[in-house]
Amino acid sequence: METRSPDRIFLGRSERTVAMTPDDQKPTNAETPRTDSVGRRIREIDQRVAGLRDHAQYTYLQPVTAVDGAYVTIEGRRLLLASSYSYLGLLGHPAIQAAAQAALEHYGTGTHGVRLLAGNTDVHDRLERRIGAFVGAKAAVVYSSGYLTNVAVISSLVGKGDIVVCDKLNHASIVDGCLLSRAKFVRVPHNDAGAVDRALTEAPSAAGKLVVVDAVFSMDGDVINLPAVVGACRRHGARLMVDESHSLGVLGASGRGIEEHFGVPRTVQLKMSSLSKSIPSAGGYVAGDNDLITFLKHASRAFVFSAALPPASAAAAMAAFDVMEAEPERVARVRANAQRLRARLRQGGLPIRDDPTPIIPVITGSDEVAMRMSRELFDRGFFVPPVVSPAVPSGSSRLRVTVTAAHTEAEADAIAGAVVAAWHAVTAPAVTG
């Protein structure tokens, strides 16, 4: 998704001017002034959330009370989930559950601190070796979240005097890492390898050069042109970092990601992914050469100063890689379900692109239409929260519809039918009116 300035958050600022009464201008106590910029930001979001709730259109932060395959229970209702990141349907897999339970019993609920000191365990080391073997890298380092992985790696590798080139639609964590690094930050048009080449051409010869891209863009579902970006990096001696959070388990015959998808092995120097999407755990990793990983384990602040990933989470992630290799049919199934869902949506009259991923954006344009469609789907028994500005550019609000390997063909068809019906129910009155 396109990321705006760092002070913008998901719901954005209110589109209307908020009048202040005399009572509003008085602080509720000496510590909470309401007239400064911080108070205005808080008030604007509070009022927008309240307005959505008043109109029964607030579908965020819904408490899930049960998970059953592709279904979740919310407010006592069993809903078909069509917005999951668990692309391979591994959440709740018995082998993964057993691995986590065994680690919990053996190591306990946490560790004794940061890994560099007393918090490291053999399960962390084994997970990193397993990741390296799976993605074809010599070593790997695990962080406590995917967001922290991007921030830590980028801000540690480049700094003042260097250049970092970033696709315009990269994930917010990549953008934040670039900003924190204090390197020259160059954002290029989406999926434009020519623009990457031009940005690198303008960089001083002595500068460190890092190019960072998503493999699959999380709000659009399209795939980076990896061979073209690799060519630009090679011409200018730039390192390439690819975020595979939405391509691991999705792209490539065995789900190993974008290099396998394009048939270009060993072309990416820094292979990053979260461990909370196709891998149903928590954390994130980057894989690469031994010297890179040694550097990151001793120089990246989010590794040095953050507590270790809980051993149960590490064990679950390690078992998930084993399941991915043992059950390759899951990769084929999610791909087939995605193709089926895209075809059904197009048959229903929706303008859907033909990307090779299970992320299918249904562009509504306005925030209001996206929210009304989400509520319509909720009422029909489907859970698809809306994505609105400024999380995406103004005028491109959407439903981010996904399908997983846990869905049957009948369930994929049901999702398509419900989305098509909601689309026509919400948009037809606006067109005719």
Buried (B, 14 or more C-beta within 10 A) or exposed (E): BBBBEEEBEEBBBBEEEEEEEEEEEEEEEEEEEBEEEEBBBEBBBEEBBEEBEEEEBBBEEBEEEEBEBBBBBBEEEEBBBBBBBBBBBBBEBEBBBEBBEBBBEEBEEEBEEBBBEEBBBEBBEEBBBBBBBBBBBBBBBBBBBBBBBBBBBBBBBBEEEBBBBBBBBBBBBBBBBBBBBBBBBBBBEBBBBEBBBBBBEEBEEEBBBBBBBBBBBBBBBBBBBBEBBBBBBEEBEBBBBBBBBBBBBBBBEBBBBBBBBBEEEEBBBBBBBBBBBBBBBBBBBBBBEEEBBEBBBEEBEBBBEBEBBBBBBBBBBBBBBBBBEEBEEBBEBBBBBBBBBBBBBBEBEBEBEEBBBBBBBBBBBBBBBBBBBBBBBBEBEBBBBBBBBBBBBBEBBBBBBBBBBBBEEEBBBBBBBBBBBBBBBBBEEEEEE
